[in-house]
Each structure stands twice: as C-alpha cells, then as structure tokens.
Amino acid sequence: MRVSERLRELHYYMSEGLPPFWTSVSPLTRRLIALGVISEMRIAIEQLEAINQRLDFEISTEDADIDFDLWLGDSSDIQYIFHNLGYITSDEDDSTVNKLPDLFPIGKSLTFREASAETLKTGLRQLGSDINLNHTDIAKALINGFGRIVCLVREIQEKMNEIPDELYENYCHDSFARDLDLAYQAAERDYLSWKDEHEWKSQQSLEDKRTQEILRLITSGVFIHAIKPTNREIKECPIKIQEEALEYNTTLPDEIEVECARVGNFVFMKESIMWLDYVKIGKYLYKHYKDMTFEEEMAIKYFDVMLDFIHRDMAGVNPSLAVYLPDYEDNKLQAIFDNALKVITTCNTYLSEKLPNDFLKQYLEAAFYGDIKREVQSILGRKAIYTNICKMLGMLRVSMKVFKVGTSSEQLAACVSTLTDKPNKDSMIRKIDEGASDKNSKIRIWTDDYIKTHCYTDSERLFLKQAKS
C-alpha cells in the first residue's frame, strides 16, 4: 500500500472510523485496536523515512499524493484514542478471553486444536495484562507514533518546497514515460491520417497543424489548474491562435488569449521550433498530481509526441531548423560515438583471447559516457578522430593486457588504415606510439585504471596494492 493511502486510512480510522462504538467496546478490544493502529503507524513511519531520504535525489507520485493538511491540521478529533484510561482492563475482559476460543473450530480444523486455544488465551491475557502492557504505555506509543508521523510529514513538506529544477525535469520525463505507448500510438495514427489528407510539405502548413494541436491542448483543460496569467504574460505570450490556421467552423473557447498565455508559460520558442519547458511542466504535474485526471495527463503526453512529429517534418522542409530539435545534441553525440566505434573495433583481430570480444566497445562506451566523457567527447568530436583513436589504442597496447602478445603499433595502424588513407599509415603509427608514451593525461590515467579493473586478475591487483604500500 502506498504511504499516501495508508496515511489516509490510518487518519480516517483514528478520527471517524472508531468514535461511534469506541466507548461501548471492552478495554481489551480497545487494546487490540490500538495495537493495530500502532502497527500501521510503524509501517507508515518506515515509508515516510524512505521518502524523506529519497527526496534528496528523486521525487515521485508517492510523495506528490501525500495529504499534508490531513496530518498538519487540527487533530482534536482523534484525541480520544490517546486517553490511557480507556485501556484499563477488568475481570469482564478475562471472562471474555476464556470464552473467546469457543468461536474457533476446535477439533474441526487441521491446525486449531485444544493446545491452540490455550495458547490464544495466554496471548490475549498477556496483551490484556496491565503488568505486561501498561495502559499508559499504550497511550504513549500512540502519541509517539502520531508525533513521528507529523514530524516526518512536516519535514517532507519543507523539502518539497525547495525541490531543484533537475528533479522536476526528471519527474516530467518519468510521468511522460507512463502509458507513453498509448499517447504515441494515438498521436502517430492521427498525424499520419492528417498527412494523408493534406498538402503538408510546407512550413506554413506544419505551423497551422501545430496551432490546431495547441488549441486541442487548451480545450483538453490540462492547464486549468494553473493560476491565471498576468496581463503582461498575456500580452507577451509566444502563442497566438490565428483563425486562418484552424479548420473551417472551429469555435474558439472564451478568453482564448488567457488560455494561450497559460500554455505559453510552459513553452518557449527556438526559431520556429516550440520546446516544452520540462522543468515547469514537471513542477506543475507534481504539484497538481491529486488534481489531474488521466485524460488531462494523456493530453499533454499526446501533445509532446505530436510536437515531435511536426517539428521533424519542419526540419525536413527547412533543414536549418534541425539544430533546434530537442534530440539534436544526442543524435550528434551518437553519430560521433558510432564513428569512433567503427574505427576502434577494426583492431578486434588482435584482441587478447582472455578478454570478451566486445572489450573495445565496452572500453569506448565507458570512456565516452563515463567520468571522462567531456574530454573524450571533445577530442572525438573533432575532425581528427582517427588520430585520437590511435592515441587511445597506444594507451591500451602499452598495458600488455588488451592485445595479443607481440602486437605492434604497425599492425594496429594497418587495421585502422583500412577505413581511410588520411592520415596515412605512418602517421597513425606515430600517434599510437605517442599515446603509449603519454603518462599524465586524464584519459591515460583513466585508461590505466580501467585496464586494472577489467583486465587484471585478483592476485595481480593485490600485488599492485602491496607494491604501492
């Protein structure tokens, strides 16, 4: 059970679920109920502690769904459960314990027998004994559990008021990922149908389609929970609904300028490309998680997918816009990596038999996306990609762990030169030797550590450790 649900049920049970019969039940029953509440409190505290720690690096729907007012507001309606006198048992309770096993299937069950009945009575007497479980201690446990929950809820609320932008952005992407296949399929179907029925290969036609999708987003009510924009925001809004862009007989909603400004607060423009502000949208979705309907969430996901379809076609019509697409940098990096991988894996022929066949790929991935990614992406992003791969090959060769014994710089250069004659083979040999003689660069130091971790045996690593000490 999510902590938000547990907290709601726990509070309801303490405030509204018990009072109608609390005064009429026996003290033993109250003790058992109190122990159940204490047990639920303990579970809730563990869940809240986990959320409190996780909030330092992640936000989720679980914390977004917590009802803070429920626990930080007036608690006078649950004071009765904290009264210790209600847990003092009497002789009447002992009589109840003696008779209670009569309701169990003694002799008719595979597990519940006479011995089970005696064990049950003993346990209930222990729970009902003021010597073993004092009535004051029960009340104190309830008060302590309630106080722990209140403190944790307050601390979580304070953390949620100072969430960094990157956590909101991550939350947005996580939210979009849920049920994304539904939104994608719907948007793809609708967009392909639109393209099939329209002359779409023009900037104006695609911009008109985007305007129609913005209007669809507005009418979905997804941003109805946002505060009304200021007059300045309305005046400076980047979104304008031009009737010429709409289908014939389209009716505009009332206060369309206000609704455009609502949406405008969550987007920005780069040339003709519209970007969603994932930080602002993530914050909006998080703060209004309890208010949003499934249909509203699907509307913003649908719009995000549709924008991507439209913008890719815009870049097809006008290639200069490609640099403004959200995944342009990612695609550029992927292209650099793929090119570098093609170069370095030409040397797989000389890879040591002790290493996996994809060792060079693993090495390049770790370097390109790991701790030294800035340095590696920078040098491989230049035109001299062959030169820099040769240097990295030299760093690997000199370790005597990566390539077969006796593998020379000339042999490695011959492999790489099969892809290009610029630089020539002799120049590649010099660069491989240059990489081998490099002792102090950040990439060389990282490469040495990578080889020790992935190519050395345990005994070799132990020997190195002892040699340093």
C-alpha positions, 0 to 999 in steps of 0.5 A: 500500500502506498504511504499516501493511502495508508496515511489516509486510512490510518487518519480516517480510522483514528478520527471517524472510523472508531468514535461511534462504538469506541466507548461501548467496546471492552478495554481489551478490544480497545487494546487490540485496536490500538495495537493495530493502529500502532502497527500501521503507524510503524509501517507508515513511519518506515515509508515516510523515512524512505521518502524523506531520504529519497527526496534528496535525489528523486521525487515521485507520485508517492510523495506528490499524493501525500495529504499534508493538511490531513496530518498538519491540521487540527487533530482534536478529533482523534484525541480520544484514542490517546486517553490511557484510561480507556485501556484499563482492563477488568475481570469482564475482559478475562471472562471474555478471553476464556470464552473467546476460543469457543468461536474457533473450530476446535477439533474441526480444523487441521491446525486449531486444536485444544493446545491452540486455544490455550495458547490464544488465551495466554496471548490475549491475557498477556496483551490484556495484562496491565503488568505486561502492557501498561495502559499508559504505555499504550497511550504513549506509543500512540502519541509517539507514533502520531508525533513521528508521523507529523514530524516526518510529514512536516519535514517532507513538506519543507523539502518539497518546497525547495525541490531543484529544477533537475528533479522536476525535469526528471519527474516530467520525463518519468510521468511522460514515460507512463502509458507513453505507448498509448499517447504515441500510438494515438498521436502517430495514427492521427498525424499520419491520417492528417498527412494523408489528407493534406498538402503538408510539405510546407512550413506554413502548413506544419505551423497551422497543424501545430496551432490546431494541436495547441488549441486541442491542448487548451480545450483538453483543460490540462492547464486549468489548474494553473493560476491565471496569467498576468496581463503582461504574460498575456500580452507577451505570450509566444502563442497566438491562435490565428483563425486562418490556421484552424479548420473551417467552423472551429469555435474558439473557447472564451478568453482564448488569449488567457488560455494561450498565455497559460500554455505559453508559460510552459513553452518557449520558442527556438526559431520556429521550433516550440520546446516544452519547458520540462522543468515547469511542466514537471513542477506543475504535474507534481504539484497538481498530481491529486488534481489531474485526471488521466485524460488531462495527463494523456493530453499533454503526453499526446501533445509532446509526441505530436510536437515531435512529429511536426517539428521533424517534418519542419526540419525536413522542409527547412533543414536549418531548423534541425539544430533546434530539435530537442534530440539534436545534441544526442543524435550528434553525440551518437553519430560521433560515438558510432564513428569512433566505434567503427574505427576502434573495433577494426583492431578486434583481430588482435584482441587478447583471447582472455578478454570478451570480444566486445572489450573495445566497445565496452572500453569506448562506451565507458570512456565516452559516457563515463567520468571522462566523457567531456574530454573524450567527447571533445577530442572525438568530436573533432575532425581528427578522430582517427588520430585520437583513436590511435592515441587511445589504442597506444594507451591500451597496447602499452598495458600488455593486457588488451592485445595479443602478445607481440602486437605492434603499433604497425599492425594496429595502424594497418587495421585502422588504415583500412577505413581511410588513407588520411592520415596515412599509415605512418602517421597513425603509427606515430600517434599510437606510439605517442599515446603509449608514451603519454603518462599524465593525461586524464584519459591515460590515467583513466585508461590505466585504471580501467585496464586494472579493473577489467583486465587484471586478475585478483592476485595481480591487483593485490600485488599492485596494492602491496607494491604501492604500500 
